[in-house]
Amino acid sequence: MLGQGILKLRAVTQTADPADAHQIIADSLPPLIASVLSSTELEQMREKLHRLSDLPARPHLRRDDWVGAAAVFLIIVLTTLPVLVPFALIRSAKPALRTSNGIAIVMLFLIGYAFGRHSGHRPLRMGLSMVILGGVLVAITISLGG
């Protein structure tokens, strides 16, 4: 069970006022689902939650948590590394910086294009939007002395 779930469950079981418990339960649900539940149904949920046993006192990291953390680490390294390579290969800082900016903009286009394809948007437009956003950010950085 996730940490937030444990905290909310603890709050539901420790509150003396059923109306407060109903509010905690409703806030934990998606708004559409919470809007169709009656107070009787919320009370049934509260009673069932009170009967739960063998719940952890606090969250524990599971294998999926560690795999997710490793995936985030790899994503960060793999997206940062290409932008850093020019600084290792080009002796002069200014050309290395501009090359790095160019690589970042190409990567933004590719990511925007892929995002557009997978989300049902126009891939080329999404890629170009990301390039424009990246170009604006690079221009701001350059104007600030970067």
HELIX and SHEET records of a PDB file:
HELIX    1   1 GLY A    3  GLN A   14  1                                  12    
HELIX    2   2 PRO A   18  SER A   28  1                                  11    
HELIX    3   3 PRO A   31  VAL A   36  1                                   6    
HELIX    4   4 SER A   39  ARG A   51  1                                  13    
HELIX    5   5 ARG A   63  LEU A   89  1                                  27    
HELIX    6   6 ALA A   93  SER A  119  1                                  27    
HELIX    7   7 PRO A  123  SER A  143  1                                  21    
END                                                                             
